[in-house]
């Protein structure tokens, strides 16, 4: 039996040709693959729009071959533009939100139906909480009615719990896209991408560091396949950084967020970054030092400032 492992940016790492009971599932699970009903295929988690995990692919191939399978591998290292990745991601999240919303509606309908059944079961009980007449011909019917009412109430409670959970998941999914483009989230993502750029360049070009005792530790520049992988990753990170930087510039231009810096904030001003206002005691290159109303000190990145009041004016800017 021939199996085919493929990797593309749009679909991630998949395997084709497997069948239930053919013995491949155990090997795939051992190597971190998961089954997707939506795709109808096994896949490597978090492999879409990322560098292929060659160690996972190579180990999987070796173990499948040991199990008697013939395996072919096709890897496309090309990466999609950040704008295309985001468009695809937002569309998939919208589809997920719509599906969860529909599921929540179905669960709510089920909960309402179960509540009505529980109410009908309760109405069948003797009025006024009449006790069971032990030994009377009505005892069996009375006990049966109580049992049915109890079961109906339990089903109603469980259905209501399921409906609430489904609605919570739907609400979270509905706000996922908005949260992804929240100004602070965008600013944090830009900073992380900057750090990734520095790290990748250091590994590509080589670097040195002085360890305790004065020992100089030198890491040479990357070569061969490793250098090629780092070059691809750096190009992707550079492109992502440019995309998100453009998003932030659009947010600044639209007035969604202010571009605070030492030029706009001075000691004595007040800033709000969560709920409370704090007083600025010093401005730094990337942050401000603050004191809150309780005398607690700390630092706040400029990108996390939600509102600003100049000391001389005492009004929001």
VEXDREN-2710 file (C-alpha; in Angstrom, 1 decimal):
% VEXDREN-2710
k/r/px/py/pz
1/UNK/0.0/0.0/0.0
2/UNK/1.3/3.4/-1.0
3/UNK/0.8/6.5/1.2
4/UNK/1.6/10.0/0.2
5/UNK/2.6/12.8/2.6
6/UNK/2.2/16.3/1.2
7/UNK/2.9/19.7/2.6
8/UNK/1.7/23.0/1.2
9/UNK/1.3/26.4/2.9
10/UNK/-2.5/26.4/2.4
11/UNK/-3.3/22.9/3.6
12/UNK/-0.4/22.1/5.9
13/UNK/1.0/18.6/6.2
14/UNK/-1.4/15.8/5.2
15/UNK/-1.2/12.1/4.4
16/UNK/-3.3/10.4/1.7
17/UNK/-4.0/6.7/1.1
18/UNK/-4.6/5.5/4.7
19/UNK/-7.6/3.3/5.5
20/UNK/-9.3/2.3/8.7
21/UNK/-7.6/-0.7/10.2
22/UNK/-4.6/-0.7/7.9
23/UNK/-2.2/-0.2/10.8
24/UNK/-1.1/3.3/9.9
25/UNK/-3.1/5.0/12.6
26/UNK/-0.9/3.8/15.5
27/UNK/2.2/5.1/13.7
28/UNK/0.6/8.5/13.0
29/UNK/-0.7/9.0/16.5
30/UNK/2.7/8.1/17.9
31/UNK/4.2/10.9/15.8
32/UNK/1.7/13.5/16.8
33/UNK/-0.6/13.4/13.8
34/UNK/-4.4/13.9/14.3
35/UNK/-7.4/12.8/12.4
36/UNK/-9.7/15.5/10.9
37/UNK/-13.3/14.6/10.0
38/UNK/-13.6/17.8/8.1
39/UNK/-10.5/17.1/5.9
40/UNK/-11.1/13.3/5.9
41/UNK/-7.4/12.9/6.5
42/UNK/-4.6/12.7/9.1
43/UNK/-2.7/16.0/9.5
44/UNK/0.2/17.5/11.5
45/UNK/-1.2/20.1/13.9
46/UNK/-0.1/23.7/13.4
47/UNK/1.5/23.0/10.1
48/UNK/-0.5/25.3/7.9
49/UNK/1.4/28.4/6.7
50/UNK/4.5/27.3/8.5
51/UNK/7.8/25.7/7.7
52/UNK/7.3/21.9/7.3
53/UNK/8.3/19.9/10.4
54/UNK/10.8/17.7/8.6
55/UNK/11.7/15.8/11.7
56/UNK/8.1/14.7/12.1
57/UNK/7.8/13.8/8.4
58/UNK/11.0/11.9/8.3
59/UNK/10.3/10.0/11.5
60/UNK/6.8/9.1/10.3
61/UNK/8.1/7.9/6.9
62/UNK/10.7/5.7/8.6
63/UNK/8.2/4.1/10.9
64/UNK/5.6/3.6/8.2
65/UNK/8.2/1.9/6.0
66/UNK/9.1/-0.4/8.8
67/UNK/5.4/-1.3/9.1
68/UNK/5.4/-2.3/5.4
69/UNK/4.0/0.8/3.7
70/UNK/5.5/2.5/0.7
71/UNK/5.6/6.2/1.4
72/UNK/6.2/9.1/-1.0
73/UNK/6.8/12.7/0.1
74/UNK/6.0/16.0/-1.6
75/UNK/7.0/19.2/0.1
76/UNK/6.3/22.7/-1.2
77/UNK/8.3/25.2/0.7
78/UNK/6.6/28.3/-0.8
79/UNK/4.8/30.5/1.7
80/UNK/1.6/32.5/1.1
81/UNK/1.6/36.2/1.5
82/UNK/0.5/37.4/5.0
83/UNK/-2.6/39.1/3.5
84/UNK/-3.7/35.9/1.9
85/UNK/-3.1/34.0/5.2
86/UNK/-5.1/36.5/7.2
87/UNK/-8.0/36.5/4.6
88/UNK/-8.2/32.7/4.8
89/UNK/-7.9/32.6/8.6
90/UNK/-10.7/35.2/9.0
91/UNK/-13.0/33.3/6.6
92/UNK/-12.4/30.0/8.5
93/UNK/-13.1/31.7/11.8
94/UNK/-16.3/33.3/10.5
95/UNK/-17.4/29.8/9.2
96/UNK/-16.6/28.4/12.6
97/UNK/-18.5/31.1/14.4
98/UNK/-21.5/30.6/12.2
99/UNK/-21.4/26.8/12.8
100/UNK/-21.2/27.3/16.5
101/UNK/-24.0/29.9/16.5
102/UNK/-26.2/27.4/14.6
103/UNK/-25.3/24.7/17.1
104/UNK/-26.1/27.0/20.0
105/UNK/-29.5/27.7/18.5
106/UNK/-30.2/24.0/18.2
107/UNK/-29.1/23.4/21.8
108/UNK/-31.3/26.3/22.9
109/UNK/-34.3/24.8/21.1
110/UNK/-33.5/21.4/22.7
111/UNK/-33.3/23.0/26.1
112/UNK/-36.7/24.7/25.6
113/UNK/-38.3/21.5/24.5
114/UNK/-36.9/19.6/27.5
115/UNK/-38.1/22.3/29.8
116/UNK/-41.6/22.0/28.4
117/UNK/-41.5/18.2/28.8
118/UNK/-40.4/18.7/32.4
119/UNK/-43.3/21.1/33.0
120/UNK/-45.7/18.6/31.6
121/UNK/-44.3/15.8/33.7
122/UNK/-44.7/18.0/36.8
123/UNK/-48.3/18.8/35.9
124/UNK/-49.0/15.0/35.9
125/UNK/-48.1/14.7/39.6
126/UNK/-51.0/14.9/42.2
127/UNK/-51.8/18.5/43.1
128/UNK/-50.6/20.0/46.4
129/UNK/-47.7/17.6/46.9
130/UNK/-49.9/14.7/47.9
131/UNK/-47.8/12.0/49.4
132/UNK/-47.6/8.5/48.0
133/UNK/-50.3/6.2/49.4
134/UNK/-48.3/3.1/50.2
135/UNK/-50.4/0.0/49.5
136/UNK/-53.0/1.9/47.6
137/UNK/-53.7/1.0/43.9
138/UNK/-52.3/4.5/43.0
139/UNK/-48.9/3.8/44.5
140/UNK/-47.3/2.4/41.4
141/UNK/-48.6/5.2/39.1
142/UNK/-47.6/7.8/41.6
143/UNK/-44.0/6.5/41.9
144/UNK/-43.8/6.2/38.1
145/UNK/-44.9/9.8/37.7
146/UNK/-42.3/11.1/40.2
147/UNK/-39.6/9.1/38.5
148/UNK/-40.5/10.5/35.1
149/UNK/-40.7/14.0/36.4
150/UNK/-37.3/13.7/38.0
151/UNK/-35.8/12.3/34.8
152/UNK/-37.4/15.1/32.8
153/UNK/-36.1/17.8/35.1
154/UNK/-32.6/16.3/34.9
155/UNK/-32.8/16.2/31.1
156/UNK/-33.9/19.8/31.2
157/UNK/-31.1/20.9/33.4
158/UNK/-28.5/19.1/31.3
159/UNK/-29.9/20.5/28.1
160/UNK/-29.8/24.0/29.5
161/UNK/-26.2/23.5/30.6
162/UNK/-25.3/22.3/27.1
163/UNK/-27.1/25.3/25.6
164/UNK/-25.2/27.8/27.8
165/UNK/-21.9/26.2/27.0
166/UNK/-22.6/26.2/23.3
167/UNK/-23.7/29.9/23.4
168/UNK/-20.5/30.8/25.3
169/UNK/-18.3/29.0/22.7
170/UNK/-20.3/30.7/19.9
171/UNK/-19.8/34.2/21.5
172/UNK/-16.1/33.6/21.9
173/UNK/-15.8/32.5/18.3
174/UNK/-17.8/35.5/17.1
175/UNK/-15.3/37.9/18.8
176/UNK/-12.2/36.1/17.7
177/UNK/-11.5/38.1/14.6
178/UNK/-12.1/41.4/16.4
179/UNK/-9.8/40.4/19.2
180/UNK/-7.1/39.4/16.7
181/UNK/-7.1/43.0/15.4
182/UNK/-7.3/44.7/18.8
183/UNK/-4.7/47.6/18.9
184/UNK/-2.8/46.2/21.8
185/UNK/-2.8/42.7/20.3
186/UNK/-1.5/44.1/17.0
187/UNK/1.2/46.0/18.8
188/UNK/2.3/43.0/20.8
189/UNK/2.4/40.9/17.6
190/UNK/4.7/43.5/15.9
191/UNK/7.1/43.4/18.9
192/UNK/7.2/39.6/18.8
193/UNK/7.9/39.6/15.1
194/UNK/10.7/42.1/15.6
195/UNK/12.2/39.8/18.2
196/UNK/11.9/36.9/15.8
197/UNK/13.6/38.8/13.1
198/UNK/16.6/39.6/15.4
199/UNK/16.8/35.9/16.5
200/UNK/16.7/34.5/13.0
201/UNK/19.3/37.0/11.7
202/UNK/21.6/36.1/14.6
203/UNK/21.4/32.4/13.8
204/UNK/21.9/33.0/10.1
205/UNK/24.9/35.4/10.5
206/UNK/26.4/33.8/13.6
207/UNK/27.1/35.6/16.9
208/UNK/29.2/35.5/20.0
209/UNK/28.6/36.0/23.7
210/UNK/30.8/36.3/26.7
211/UNK/30.1/33.7/29.4
212/UNK/30.9/34.0/33.1
213/UNK/34.7/33.8/33.6
214/UNK/35.4/35.7/30.4
215/UNK/34.9/32.7/28.1
216/UNK/33.9/33.8/24.6
217/UNK/31.2/31.5/23.1
218/UNK/31.1/31.8/19.3
219/UNK/28.2/30.5/17.2
220/UNK/29.2/30.3/13.6
221/UNK/26.9/31.4/10.7
222/UNK/24.4/28.8/9.6
223/UNK/25.2/26.7/6.5
224/UNK/23.5/24.1/4.2
225/UNK/19.9/23.1/4.7
226/UNK/19.8/24.9/8.1
227/UNK/20.7/28.2/6.5
228/UNK/18.1/27.6/3.7
229/UNK/15.4/27.0/6.3
230/UNK/16.3/30.1/8.4
231/UNK/16.3/32.2/5.2
232/UNK/12.8/31.0/4.3
233/UNK/11.6/31.7/7.9
234/UNK/13.2/35.1/7.9
235/UNK/11.6/36.1/4.6
236/UNK/8.2/34.9/6.0
237/UNK/8.6/36.9/9.3
238/UNK/9.7/40.0/7.4
239/UNK/6.6/39.8/5.2
240/UNK/4.3/39.3/8.3
241/UNK/6.0/42.2/10.1
242/UNK/5.4/44.5/7.2
243/UNK/1.7/43.4/7.0
244/UNK/1.0/44.0/10.7
245/UNK/3.0/47.2/10.7
246/UNK/0.7/48.4/7.9
247/UNK/-2.4/47.3/10.0
248/UNK/-1.2/49.4/13.0
249/UNK/-0.5/52.4/10.8
250/UNK/-4.0/52.2/9.4
251/UNK/-5.4/52.1/13.0
252/UNK/-3.3/55.2/13.9
253/UNK/-4.5/57.0/10.8
254/UNK/-8.2/56.1/11.5
255/UNK/-7.9/57.4/15.1
256/UNK/-8.5/53.9/16.6
257/UNK/-5.2/54.1/18.6
258/UNK/-2.8/56.9/19.4
259/UNK/0.9/56.6/18.5
260/UNK/2.3/57.6/21.9
261/UNK/6.0/58.2/22.5
262/UNK/8.3/60.5/24.4
263/UNK/7.1/63.2/22.0
264/UNK/3.5/63.0/23.2
265/UNK/3.8/62.1/26.9
266/UNK/5.8/63.9/29.6
267/UNK/6.4/63.3/33.3
268/UNK/3.4/64.5/35.3
269/UNK/0.9/63.5/32.7
270/UNK/-1.7/60.8/33.5
271/UNK/-2.3/57.7/31.5
272/UNK/-4.9/54.8/31.6
273/UNK/-3.9/51.4/30.5
274/UNK/-6.5/49.3/32.2
275/UNK/-9.2/50.7/34.5
276/UNK/-7.3/53.2/36.7
277/UNK/-5.5/56.4/35.9
278/UNK/-1.8/56.6/36.8
279/UNK/0.7/59.4/36.9
280/UNK/3.8/59.3/34.7
281/UNK/7.0/59.7/36.6
282/UNK/9.4/59.1/33.7
283/UNK/9.4/58.5/29.9
284/UNK/11.6/55.8/28.5
285/UNK/12.4/54.7/24.9
286/UNK/9.5/52.2/24.7
287/UNK/7.6/52.7/27.9
288/UNK/6.6/55.1/30.7
289/UNK/7.3/54.7/34.4
290/UNK/4.1/55.2/36.4
291/UNK/2.8/55.5/40.0
292/UNK/-0.9/54.6/40.6
293/UNK/-3.2/56.0/43.2
294/UNK/-2.0/53.5/45.8
295/UNK/1.7/54.4/45.3
296/UNK/2.5/51.3/43.4
297/UNK/5.2/51.7/40.7
298/UNK/5.6/50.1/37.4
299/UNK/6.2/50.5/33.6
300/UNK/3.7/50.6/30.8
301/UNK/4.6/50.2/27.1
302/UNK/3.5/53.1/25.0
303/UNK/1.5/50.7/22.9
304/UNK/-0.6/49.7/25.9
305/UNK/-1.7/53.2/26.8
306/UNK/-5.5/53.5/26.2
307/UNK/-6.0/57.2/27.2
308/UNK/-3.7/60.1/28.0
309/UNK/-4.3/63.4/29.9
310/UNK/-1.7/66.1/29.7
311/UNK/-0.7/67.6/33.1
312/UNK/-1.1/71.2/32.0
313/UNK/-4.5/70.7/30.5
314/UNK/-6.0/67.8/32.6
315/UNK/-8.0/66.6/29.5
316/UNK/-7.9/63.6/27.3
317/UNK/-5.7/63.9/24.2
END
